[in-house]
Amino acid sequence: MSSFLARALTVLTTTALFKQVYGYPALQPSLLQSPVTPALAHLTPLPPDDVEYTLADEKWPATRSLGIHYGECYYIKDVNSGKTLGSDGGVYSYYKFGSARRTFQVWNTRSFPNPPDAYWNYAVRDGGKFFLWDPQGSPQTNGGSWVATNLGGYTYPGFGGYWYYLQFKGHPAHKRPQGGTAVTLEIAQVEPPSPLPNYRGLKVSGDYIWNEDNEDTIDVIFVSTGCHDDDNDAVDV
């Protein structure tokens, strides 16, 4: 009997240590999983380690919320022109306001972990970071991709060796749009780390979103939409 109790105690101790060090699997980021192109019905980003705080709305005052949610889809409008973000229709699908409207999904990670019923659609906070997934991509990506930059130039769906994925940061913009949520958008960082680390600025020029050698921001409006509501080159001028 003493031998049985000793073995049981060993198992319980090992299990407790594993949970203490690694936490529950459903709450851990997928560190080894490469970006993939999942079916739209299974786009389920992973909550961070502090999910117990972000999930309870009453624990975060309304002023701390940016007004958008991880896992949800939006189209994006320029505050100044009112035009909607899409692509220019070229081979690389450079992002441009006023043409070929696109749907973007907000993610907190570039991995696509399971289980699909994980608590993931919590609010992005003021100053929160996120990635934008473009389900349509470009002729080069042959499917969806992450919003990326070539540093000092265009933004587009990343592909092949032409990808510096953009992690964005958002703050409430001092605008009151009739529909949607106004956000001041900036670049938090690029992944992988850029050889040109100062290229963290954004500007709108000629309706294109450009990346610059500064820390400038742009004001945009996130308008909620369904994750299958992609107009596939519908012109919005």
C-alpha positions in Angstrom: 0.0 0.0 0.0 2.8 2.4 0.8 4.4 1.8 -2.6 1.0 2.6 -4.3 0.6 5.8 -2.3 4.2 6.9 -3.2 3.6 6.4 -6.9 0.3 8.3 -6.7 2.0 11.2 -4.9 4.6 11.3 -7.6 2.0 11.5 -10.3 0.1 14.3 -8.6 3.2 16.3 -7.9 4.4 16.0 -11.5 1.0 17.1 -12.8 0.9 20.1 -10.5 4.4 21.2 -11.5 3.5 20.9 -15.2 0.4 23.1 -14.8 2.4 25.6 -12.8 5.1 26.0 -15.4 3.1 25.6 -18.6 -0.4 26.5 -17.7 -3.4 25.0 -19.5 -2.7 24.1 -23.1 -5.8 26.0 -24.3 -4.3 29.3 -23.0 -0.8 28.9 -24.4 0.4 30.5 -27.7 1.5 28.1 -30.4 5.2 28.9 -30.5 6.1 26.3 -33.2 3.2 26.5 -35.5 3.9 28.3 -38.8 1.3 30.6 -40.4 -1.2 28.7 -42.4 -4.3 29.4 -44.4 -7.3 27.9 -42.6 -10.8 27.7 -43.7 -12.7 30.9 -42.7 -15.1 28.9 -40.5 -12.2 27.9 -38.3 -10.4 31.2 -37.8 -10.0 31.1 -34.0 -7.1 33.1 -32.5 -5.6 32.2 -29.1 -6.2 34.3 -25.9 -3.1 35.6 -24.1 -2.0 34.5 -20.7 -4.0 37.3 -19.0 -7.3 36.1 -20.6 -9.0 35.9 -17.2 -8.8 39.7 -17.0 -9.7 40.6 -20.6 -12.7 38.3 -20.8 -14.6 40.0 -18.0 -16.0 43.2 -19.4 -16.8 44.6 -15.9 -13.1 44.4 -15.0 -12.1 46.7 -17.9 -13.8 50.1 -18.0 -15.4 51.1 -21.3 -12.7 53.7 -21.8 -10.1 51.0 -21.9 -11.7 49.3 -24.9 -10.7 50.3 -28.5 -14.1 49.3 -29.8 -13.0 46.4 -31.9 -12.6 42.7 -31.0 -10.1 40.0 -31.8 -11.5 37.3 -34.1 -14.0 39.7 -35.7 -14.0 41.0 -39.2 -14.1 44.6 -40.5 -13.7 46.7 -43.5 -11.6 49.8 -43.0 -12.3 53.4 -44.1 -10.1 56.5 -44.3 -11.4 59.1 -41.9 -10.5 62.0 -44.2 -11.8 60.8 -47.5 -14.4 58.3 -46.4 -13.1 55.7 -48.9 -12.9 52.0 -48.0 -9.6 50.1 -48.1 -9.1 47.5 -50.8 -6.4 46.7 -53.3 -5.3 48.4 -56.5 -6.1 45.2 -58.5 -2.5 44.7 -59.5 -0.4 41.5 -59.3 0.7 42.3 -55.7 -2.6 43.8 -54.6 -1.2 46.9 -52.9 -3.6 48.3 -50.4 -5.5 51.3 -51.6 -8.5 53.2 -50.4 -11.4 53.5 -52.8 -10.9 50.4 -54.9 -11.7 46.7 -54.5 -13.0 46.8 -51.0 -11.6 44.1 -48.7 -12.6 42.4 -45.4 -9.9 42.1 -42.7 -9.9 40.0 -39.6 -8.3 41.2 -36.3 -6.0 38.7 -34.7 -3.8 38.8 -31.6 -1.4 36.2 -33.0 -0.2 34.9 -36.3 -0.8 31.2 -35.4 -4.1 29.4 -35.7 -4.4 27.2 -32.5 -7.2 25.0 -31.3 -9.6 24.3 -29.7 -12.1 26.3 -31.8 -14.3 27.0 -28.8 -11.5 28.9 -26.9 -12.4 32.2 -25.4 -10.8 34.5 -28.1 -13.2 37.2 -29.2 -12.4 39.7 -26.4 -12.1 43.4 -26.9 -8.9 45.1 -28.1 -7.9 47.5 -25.5 -6.7 51.1 -25.9 -3.0 50.6 -26.9 -3.7 47.0 -27.8 -1.7 45.2 -30.5 -3.0 43.1 -33.3 -2.4 41.7 -36.8 -4.7 42.0 -39.8 -5.5 38.9 -41.8 -6.6 39.4 -45.4 -8.6 36.3 -46.5 -8.5 37.3 -50.1 -4.7 37.8 -50.4 -3.3 38.3 -53.9 -2.4 36.4 -57.0 1.0 35.8 -55.4 -0.3 34.3 -52.2 -2.9 32.0 -53.7 -5.1 32.5 -50.7 -5.2 34.6 -47.6 -2.2 36.3 -46.0 -1.2 38.8 -43.3 -0.9 42.5 -44.0 2.8 43.2 -44.6 5.2 45.9 -45.9 8.3 46.1 -48.0 9.7 48.8 -45.7 9.6 52.4 -46.9 6.9 51.7 -49.5 3.7 49.8 -50.1 1.6 47.6 -47.9 0.2 44.4 -49.3 -0.6 40.7 -48.5 2.8 39.2 -47.6 4.2 36.4 -49.7 7.4 34.5 -50.4 10.4 36.5 -49.5 8.4 39.7 -49.7 7.0 39.9 -46.2 7.5 42.0 -43.2 4.3 41.3 -41.3 2.9 44.4 -39.5 1.8 44.2 -35.9 -0.4 47.2 -35.4 -1.3 49.2 -32.3 -4.5 51.2 -31.9 -5.8 54.1 -29.9 -9.2 55.8 -30.0 -9.2 58.5 -32.6 -10.7 61.9 -31.8 -13.4 61.5 -34.4 -17.1 60.6 -34.2 -18.0 58.6 -37.3 -21.6 58.0 -38.1 -20.9 54.3 -38.3 -18.0 52.2 -37.1 -15.1 52.8 -34.7 -12.5 55.5 -35.3 -9.0 54.3 -34.5 -5.6 55.9 -34.6 -3.4 53.2 -36.2 0.3 52.9 -35.8 2.9 50.2 -36.3 4.0 48.4 -33.1 6.6 46.3 -34.8 7.4 44.3 -37.9 7.9 40.5 -37.9 10.5 39.3 -38.5 12.7 42.1 -36.9 13.4 44.5 -39.7 17.0 45.6 -40.8 15.4 49.1 -40.9 13.9 49.3 -37.4 12.8 53.0 -37.8 10.3 52.2 -40.5 7.3 52.3 -38.2 5.4 55.2 -39.7 2.2 55.1 -41.8 0.7 57.6 -44.2 -2.0 57.8 -46.9 -0.8 59.2 -50.2 -2.6 58.9 -53.5 -5.1 56.7 -51.5 -2.3 54.1 -50.9 -1.2 53.2 -47.4 2.5 53.7 -47.2 5.2 52.7 -44.7 7.7 55.4 -43.7 10.9 56.0 -41.8 9.2 57.7 -38.8 6.5 56.9 -36.3 3.5 58.7 -38.0 0.0 57.4 -37.6 -3.2 57.4 -39.6 -6.8 57.7 -38.6 -9.2 55.0 -39.9 -12.6 53.7 -39.2 -13.3 50.0 -38.5 -16.7 49.0 -39.7 -18.0 45.6 -38.5 -18.9 43.0 -41.1 -19.3 39.3 -41.5 -16.1 37.3 -42.0 -17.5 36.0 -45.3 -18.6 39.4 -46.5 -15.8 40.0 -49.0 -16.9 41.8 -52.1 -14.1 40.4 -54.3 -13.0 43.6 -56.1 -16.3 45.6 -55.6 -15.4 49.2 -56.3 -16.0 51.7 -53.6 -15.2 55.2 -54.6 
